[in-house]
């Protein structure tokens, strides 16, 4: 049938022919259509009843192609003769349609449903200004209807987020905003937030909002809001996770209220009182800032001095009473005791017979008593008087004799009589072995095979050595001239190997079973000591003991810096004590409060019931960088109940004990044994603890692995010794000389990292190259030794050398670099000693060999300086010249201030034996004395020359 025939029919109707569809649609008049010349039959689906335009019951929906799976588009309409899809303006071929026809029972109209499949390839091949789209076109006898356009898109979701959430550190009650821009995707991804892998429900928590453009908003941060946050994006294709963001809600520290002002630290006069506060309101959390400002305030105060009472003069005698006595009284009002002063000692009234013996006895006059009784009484009185006179004369003679002898022996000026060198003479002797301590120049190496004679000054231990005494005894007084002390003589005093001591030495000791020694000991002194010694713990302590008598001595704990000096005469004659000293290596029993830090080991010395007549010196190492501006350092003692109480502050003025703080140790003068420790309270953030950092290495079970262990411990020898002991049990080797790190109390953490590892020989295992230690763990590191382990692996067994750097630094603080250059093979490794050789000496030294100053010279110094001098040359000047400038009232209470000062000097110089410093101090005092005496310079030079020539200089 041609197109002309299709368009030339009559009846007023026109029709359109769609050959590829196989349909002919009439544009008007069904009657004309029925009577056409060509006799074409209409489609049977055309209803005979009057019709309507097609109405779509179901229209195609937008769809997404997932991966390579095609999607189906559906369309349903009534009444409809045909339904076809048009995609992107072009008709879809009939063969690609699948149609179904049903009858709507309610209306009697036919319902047609059609669907087509759209593939991924079709969508990808389409290129147009808009998305791939399809719509339905439905025909009825009255016309056509079109459905909505349905777009078809390929679904996807990119892998990378356009913006990952970033971690935040926010103060408490601050606002937190975490931004998240999900990956690009079709359809657009939905966003969900996770906290610590748990979904966040913003509807359950009004403080959290997740609706604002995928962002997470926490209006007021709480401590519970700290955690790891993750943004989850998902659509019909896939799910994606963002990087986790760590949120830390920190709390800045706040000061508590000030405590009440303490009592004035002195009982009398001008002192100070303090108050404190702690950074606990609130305490800093999660890296929050420590409180700014001072934790301790001090102000001056003045205490009223106690006034002891004093007696008034006696009153007149009262009238004689019937009992033949009269009385007199006095009052304690000149002055009366005030401010806690002592009441007057003695009697407030006296009575005596007022009749010179003529009183009535048994109601009879005395002259009526029998004459024989009177004669006997007279004889007794006569003999008593004669005996008293003889005793008085004997006491007077003995006193004069002792006074003259004391003036002859001790009334000599050390400086003016050169007493320090009086015990040194020039002798000729033969050396018989190398390193003789009696040589003037110990560096001189004598020939061991040939006897050689040396001439020079030697050190006499004591004038009691009769074999070495010369005619010019040390105790002979010399003329009043100024003597310049030569340092070479003082150096000869400090040699470690001394001549044999021939003086008196008590060999009887307690508790070693000598019966004579036990006879001089009170029974109460014996059992408490034995019981106390047996109860000492053995696993957690370093301990040493020694037996000491009247000559005193020194007890040293090797390699710990702890020592005990027992002065000469501190233990009574004929007595000996076994004295022990120990260091607690376990968990400290002193639990610090607030910001207080333990700065030293806990040192115990005993027995506790031992009584000394002269203060002993205890040396305790510490790790504080000493500065009164930044630290308050206290000496504490443990009571018998196990509690700790403060003995004194280092800056206090006290007469009970004395503390001398050196850069690395504290020397304490005490009169009672017990357990002591040093604590410090930082005043400012600039307070510094000295840490010793060291690196040890050892092979692991795997022959290719090598472990590095970096230690940071308090800079006390005993703390490092504990590390050395642990490493020796583990087979560790010290790889580099330990170094000091100054760790500030500024709340910043410590960072330890391994650097410069040879890239093709070694590798470090992941996540171990850098480690960070919190501030509180380092600041209180006296609990347990702090160490970080690093695991290295060599690529081949032929690699035997290791070279790297260990960096230890405090954030915003000091930094140290440990250079490791070692062989992992023990046979090729250079040995690094743990401790100096001088720390390995025998722990107990008794008698004169324990002291640097010979006893005879010490006696002369004390005899000179203990006596007040009008020229100011007394023990106070001796203390000043030896850098002892504070708390001099302590020495004033001692029976011999100079002896106690020299004991302190011995404790400070136990390792170096620096007698030059003592000689220089005495020389300066002598120079001051000569200046006051107006001695001419020519006389001084002549005296120096004569002294040097006399002593072989």
QUIFEN-V799840 format. One record per run of one state. SS is the DSSP state (A for helix, B for strand, O for the rest). FROM is the first residue (numbers start at 1). TO is the last residue. If there is no record, write none. Layout:
ss->SS from->FROM to->TO
ss->SS from->FROM to->TO
This chain:
ss->O from->1 to->2
ss->A from->3 to->7
ss->O from->8 to->14
ss->B from->15 to->18
ss->O from->19 to->22
ss->B from->23 to->26
ss->O from->27 to->29
ss->A from->30 to->34
ss->O from->35 to->54
ss->B from->55 to->58
ss->O from->59 to->62
ss->B from->63 to->66
ss->O from->67 to->70
ss->B from->71 to->78
ss->O from->79 to->81
ss->B from->82 to->87
ss->O from->88 to->89
ss->B from->90 to->91
ss->O from->92 to->93
ss->A from->94 to->96
ss->O from->97 to->97
ss->B from->98 to->103
ss->O from->104 to->109
ss->B from->110 to->118
ss->O from->119 to->119
ss->A from->120 to->125
ss->O from->126 to->131
ss->B from->132 to->140
ss->O from->141 to->142
ss->B from->143 to->146
ss->O from->147 to->149
ss->B from->150 to->157
ss->O from->158 to->162
ss->B from->163 to->163
ss->O from->164 to->167
ss->B from->168 to->171
ss->O from->172 to->175
ss->B from->176 to->178
ss->O from->179 to->180
ss->B from->181 to->181
ss->O from->182 to->184
ss->B from->185 to->186
ss->O from->187 to->189
ss->B from->190 to->195
ss->O from->196 to->197
ss->B from->198 to->199
ss->O from->200 to->207
ss->B from->208 to->209
ss->O from->210 to->215
ss->B from->216 to->218
ss->O from->219 to->222
ss->A from->223 to->225
ss->O from->226 to->226
ss->B from->227 to->234
ss->O from->235 to->238
ss->B from->239 to->241
ss->O from->242 to->244
ss->B from->245 to->251
ss->O from->252 to->268
ss->B from->269 to->276
ss->O from->277 to->284
ss->B from->285 to->285
ss->O from->286 to->295
ss->B from->296 to->303
ss->O from->304 to->306
ss->B from->307 to->307
ss->O from->308 to->324
ss->B from->325 to->329
ss->O from->330 to->337
ss->B from->338 to->338
ss->O from->339 to->348
ss->B from->349 to->353
ss->O from->354 to->360
ss->B from->361 to->361
ss->O from->362 to->363
ss->B from->364 to->364
ss->O from->365 to->365
ss->A from->366 to->368
ss->O from->369 to->370
ss->A from->371 to->410
ss->O from->411 to->418
ss->A from->419 to->422
ss->O from->423 to->425
ss->B from->426 to->430
ss->O from->431 to->452
ss->B from->453 to->457
ss->O from->458 to->486
ss->A from->487 to->493
ss->O from->494 to->514
ss->A from->515 to->519
ss->O from->520 to->523
ss->A from->524 to->534
ss->O from->535 to->540
ss->B from->541 to->548
ss->O from->549 to->552
ss->B from->553 to->557
ss->O from->558 to->561
ss->B from->562 to->566
ss->O from->567 to->576
ss->B from->577 to->584
ss->O from->585 to->595
ss->B from->596 to->598
ss->O from->599 to->602
ss->B from->603 to->606
ss->O from->607 to->615
ss->B from->616 to->621
ss->O from->622 to->623
ss->B from->624 to->624
ss->O from->625 to->630
ss->B from->631 to->638
ss->O from->639 to->643
ss->B from->644 to->649
ss->O from->650 to->657
ss->B from->658 to->661
ss->O from->662 to->664
ss->B from->665 to->670
ss->O from->671 to->673
ss->B from->674 to->682
ss->O from->683 to->687
ss->B from->688 to->699
ss->O from->700 to->704
ss->B from->705 to->714
ss->O from->715 to->716
ss->A from->717 to->730
ss->O from->731 to->732
ss->B from->733 to->734
ss->O from->735 to->738
ss->B from->739 to->744
ss->O from->745 to->749
ss->B from->750 to->755
ss->O from->756 to->761
ss->B from->762 to->764
ss->O from->765 to->769
ss->B from->770 to->773
ss->O from->774 to->774
ss->A from->775 to->779
ss->O from->780 to->785
ss->B from->786 to->794
ss->O from->795 to->800
ss->B from->801 to->810
ss->O from->811 to->814
ss->B from->815 to->823
ss->O from->824 to->825
ss->A from->826 to->828
ss->O from->829 to->836
ss->A from->837 to->840
ss->O from->841 to->843
ss->B from->844 to->846
ss->A from->847 to->850
ss->O from->851 to->854
ss->A from->855 to->865
ss->O from->866 to->874
ss->A from->875 to->881
ss->O from->882 to->888
ss->A from->889 to->892
ss->O from->893 to->896
ss->A from->897 to->908
ss->O from->909 to->914
ss->A from->915 to->932
ss->O from->933 to->936
ss->A from->937 to->950
ss->O from->951 to->953
